[in-house]
Amino acid sequence: MKKRILLVLIMAVLVNGFALTASAASKPPTFVTVVMDGMKLWFPDAQAFIDENQRTLVPVRFVAEALGAKVGWEAESRSVPIQKDTQSIRLTIGSNIATVNDEEVAFDTQAVMQGGRTFVPLRFVSEILGVAVEWDSKTNTVFLTSTEQLNGKTDPWGRLIRTTNLPKNAADYPYILADVPNAMYEMVYPYHHEERYKVAATVAGQAEYSKQNKDIWMTRIKTFGSLWLNVDYRTIDDSWAQALFATKMQNSDGELRRIREYVSWVKENHIRIEGYLDPEPSMSFYDGFGSDHIRAHFRVRFVDYDKSERLLYDQWFPNDLRFEKGAWYEGYTDIQMSTNVGGDWGSTLKVSPTASLFSNYMFVKAAEKDE
């Protein structure tokens, strides 16, 4: 259930920097979904996340621009000017002084830079720019509302539904979201059993595919992705292996052994990866062979490595495919989910041991964007 956050003292919420590394491998970064007026904000690289103090930090440029503000970057002073109508904000990296409408305001913490992006607490920018904020703890979603009423119907997750410019296979889905491109819907389904296969529109009405269960699945996939796609040879350890293993359907300890072998390879091959998975709850389907699949948007970059082999813990990793070091790649993939429980299996669904980023997918090199 969404809980409205009433903000009064907005000038007391800037927080200390938090590096998105694997230094605490068993505690992956908790990435946050941001929905603005029913439309999900698709951040191009650095993602909104919850820090160790349980505050939500966002890359300020993309949120502020979605709110209609103009955002700049002054390299010499390392400051970020934000302007919307008569509202004026200036944040400076490493300083606890912000300027709001030409008045200096002191903070006990600072705006931070991470991965070339400036991060600030979501509540600070959103409240200054005049929008309401709601928080859904079940799905780690922040809802920003700048209008009194959304212009259109929304799905159970507060996303706007569109009825025009539909994908060719729109009938396969319970509805089509306004912020999801047709390419994601039209990506072909993986292999399936013709008689038992069920598309998203078919399973949507079944009890096991309830919002309650899907909320659990989405959280598990996000946690899996925040471990799976964030690897650093300098800090990875056995706690990472055990944490990744815990997100998956555990049929035997054999997979834990294989994950540990991958950890050793990460260290040997000097692998560094950054990325995330963002699953779509309305895009789940049954393959007819005992597994469900959930389509997800992903972004990943292979920061560094020696050999372009087994860069991910993924049995389908294409060793013959060359990734440009440091470049972001984005696309869509079907994440396989499974359970070893019969009957009321909904809440037990976890990431399958054979889940792959490259089993059924499409991706391109992402366009570069400046700060």
DOFIVEX-629002 format. One record per residue (C-alpha): residue in three letters; x, y, z. Coordinates in steps of 0.001 Angstrom, whole numbers, plus 500000, padded with zeros to 6 digits. Layout:
<kolbas>
ALAXYZ
...
</kolbas>
This chain:
<kolbas>
MET500000500000500000
LYS501294503408499103
LYS501977505713501985
ARG502036509446501410
ILE505066511162502775
LEU504273514580504228
LEU507317516765503847
VAL507712519852505983
LEU511390520501506585
ILE512790519687503169
MET516090521391503853
ALA517289518677506228
VAL517490515698503969
LEU520761515802502012
VAL522765512721502850
ASN526361511569502821
GLY527776509915499710
PHE527317506215499190
ALA529518504391496711
LEU527734501796494604
THR530416499150494885
ALA530543495568496002
SER532359496478499210
ALA529447494968501091
ALA528838492171498655
SER526104490514500673
LYS524143493778500725
PRO523619494830497109
PRO522416498356496336
THR518640498621496525
PHE517572500235493269
VAL514412502317493220
THR511761502747490538
VAL510652506351490005
VAL507235506992488415
MET506388510565487422
ASP502709511288486635
GLY502161507639485724
MET505283507396483555
LYS508365505473484669
LEU511600507443484466
TRP514192505440482538
PHE517562506562483838
PRO520287506111481210
ASP522999504847483537
ALA523247505638487260
GLN520089504456489010
ALA518110505819491923
PHE518898503802495024
ILE518329503547498769
ASP521432504325500796
GLU522558502835504070
ASN520558505514505935
GLN517355504438504134
ARG517126507632502100
THR516350507590498390
LEU519056509161496222
VAL518430510060492598
PRO520521511349489673
VAL519311514926489885
ARG519447515801486188
PHE516912513278484936
VAL514380513740487721
ALA514533517530487581
GLU514201517571483787
ALA511180515250484009
LEU509642517845486319
GLY510128520533483676
ALA513227522100485198
LYS516411523165483431
VAL519555521591484821
GLY523124522675484220
TRP526601521634485236
GLU529434524049486003
ALA532629522033486052
GLU534868524749487457
SER532775525240490588
ARG531460521641490576
SER527940522931491023
VAL524513522057489607
PRO522106524936488913
ILE518428523937488693
GLN515760526346487447
LYS512001525944487143
ASP509822529006486691
THR510689531173489706
GLN512320528379491668
SER516113528421491661
ILE518416525891493309
ARG522187525544493222
LEU523895522482494651
THR527650522180494960
ILE529442518852495176
GLY531266518457498472
SER529585521462500085
ASN526899521543502750
ILE525697524948501528
ALA522915525145498937
THR521408528258497406
VAL517614528310497195
ASN516065531379495570
ASP519245533387496270
GLU519270532405499931
GLU522010530229501375
VAL520870527247503378
ALA523262525127505438
PHE522961521350505603
ASP524586518758507822
THR525366516615504757
GLN526317517036501095
ALA525230516350497543
VAL527445513612496119
MET528884512541492787
GLN528792508894491778
GLY529779507502488408
GLY529864510975486848
ARG526337511819488034
THR525193514137490792
PHE522945512433493354
VAL520602514161495785
PRO517742512934497952
LEU514587512650495887
ARG512467514471498441
PHE514685517539498346
VAL514334518210494620
SER510741517053494261
GLU509411519148497114
ILE511328522251496062
LEU509911521904492553
GLY506356521500493842
VAL505303517866493454
ALA503727515349495820
VAL505704512274496831
GLU504403508804497678
TRP506413505734498627
ASP505484502097497985
SER507706499987500226
LYS506539496681498720
THR508021497510495322
ASN510584500180496263
THR508781502676494050
VAL508564506445494442
PHE505561508174492870
LEU505862511840491922
THR502662513702491105
SER502635517195489636
THR498967517204488600
GLU495775516756490586
GLN494583513910488387
LEU496276511686485832
ASN494889511913482317
GLY494068508269481703
LYS493711504848483293
THR496532503323485291
ASP497587499758486028
PRO497853498286489566
TRP501378499770489796
GLY500298503336489042
ARG501499503359485422
LEU499505504983482623
ILE497877502666480074
ARG497784503628476402
THR495223502654473782
THR496867504028470624
ASN499937503064468588
LEU499714499556469996
PRO502238496775469324
LYS501330494135466757
ASN500815491533469475
ALA498904493744471922
ALA496389490934472501
ASP499150488931474226
TYR499189491386477138
PRO496569492482479671
TYR497259496135478742
ILE499916498280477097
LEU501865500820479129
ALA502413504366477915
ASP506068504417478959
VAL507102501084477397
PRO508113501020473703
ASN506499498584471285
ALA509849496887470722
MET509753495471474242
TYR506290493992473663
GLU507074492663470188
MET510259490828471123
VAL509628487162470299
TYR508799484733473075
PRO511340481970473815
TYR510731478315472933
HIS507479476973474329
HIS505106474042474406
GLU502326474941471967
GLU499503473316473926
ARG500412474453477435
TYR502041477798476687
LYS500284480836478211
VAL500864484456477225
ALA500775487349479700
ALA497133488167478968
THR496105484586479796
VAL497930484252483109
ALA496972487745484280
GLY493633486562485621
GLN494964483550487523
ALA495348483628491308
GLU499059482768491306
TYR499755485848489176
SER498254488261491678
LYS499789491659492333
GLN500879490454495760
ASN502897487601494257
LYS504250489721491427
ASP505491492318493910
ILE507550489554495533
TRP508876488387492171
MET509863491908491112
THR511797492459494325
ARG513638489164493877
ILE514581489952490285
LYS515820493423491213
THR517915491978494046
PHE519262489299491728
GLY520126491916489108
SER521844494239491565
LEU524202491389492476
TRP524497489670489109
LEU525237492844487130
ASN527431494589489714
VAL530761492827490057
ASP534158494163491084
TYR537230491922491285
ARG538724494192493948
THR535959493582496466
ILE534008490445495472
ASP534092487635498028
ASP532198484557499168
SER529400486639500669
TRP528572487777497115
ALA528399484148496001
GLN526072483196498830
ALA523869486262498328
LEU523469485532494608
PHE522740481880495354
ALA520012482930497808
THR518076484757495063
LYS517758481589492970
MET515751478389493150
GLN518100476107495061
ASN517880472588493671
SER521339471607494918
ASP524576473044496270
GLY526153472412492894
GLU525231475879491705
LEU526839477488494739
ARG530047475713493782
ARG529771477084490234
ILE529117480601491521
ARG532221480352493679
GLU534199479251490638
TYR532950482379488867
VAL534084484533491809
SER537582483102491418
TRP537445483863487678
VAL536339487452488373
LYS539440487970490492
GLU541739486249487994
ASN540304488082484977
HIS540010491480486717
ILE536311491823485849
ARG534334494942486730
ILE530668495253485719
GLU527876497733486455
GLY524203497363485612
TYR520637496638486647
LEU517485494691485794
ASP514111496463485779
PRO511335493832485419
GLU507866494611484071
PRO505149492905486184
SER502572492889483370
MET504963491044481040
SER505085487585482629
PHE504232484362480804
TYR504387480573481172
ASP506555478631478701
GLY504679475327478929
PHE507726473456480191
GLY507406474278483898
SER508937477759484042
ASP507656481293484050
HIS509486484159482392
ILE509379487841483232
ARG510536490394480703
ALA512904493044482011
HIS514631496137480749
PHE518362496033481438
ARG521444498197481183
VAL524962496920481671
ARG528504497985481024
PHE531669495964481232
VAL534030498440482819
ASP537149496316482696
TYR538434492781482114
ASP541455490970480684
LYS539769488275478586
SER536271488708477150
GLU535146485331478484
ARG532520484494481124
LEU532150488142482048
LEU528813487272483670
TYR527763484274485732
ASP525682483065482786
GLN525804479716481004
TRP524677481412477775
PHE527263484195477869
PRO528396484807474247
ASN532188484599474482
ASP532468485466470798
LEU530651488780471320
ARG532920491736472006
PHE531775494478474343
GLU533434497872474290
LYS534954498515477677
GLY533130501240479595
ALA530234501506477122
TRP526639501070478264
TYR524439498491476541
GLU520686498379477002
GLY517860496164475930
TYR515265493616476995
THR515583490082478265
ASP513320487312479569
ILE514367486181483038
GLN513422482568483719
MET511750481879487072
SER510998478528488694
THR509809476827491867
ASN509974473377493426
VAL506660473861495220
GLY503332472584493918
GLY499866473926494571
ASP499998477490495887
TRP503451478224494409
GLY503101481930493743
SER505187483433496524
THR507907480767496174
LEU508840481691492598
LYS512542482576492399
VAL515134483125489696
SER515849479884487854
PRO519335478314488023
THR519386478522484217
ALA518299482186484011
SER520311484066481403
LEU520667487580480091
PHE521353486118476658
SER518785483323476281
ASN516046485474474750
TYR517094489085474427
MET517737492112472265
PHE520102494979472997
VAL522002497882471490
LYS524868500107472530
ALA523329502954474490
ALA523723506538473329
GLU526130508536475444
LYS524736511429477467
ASP526589514240479165
GLU526185515256482786
</kolbas>
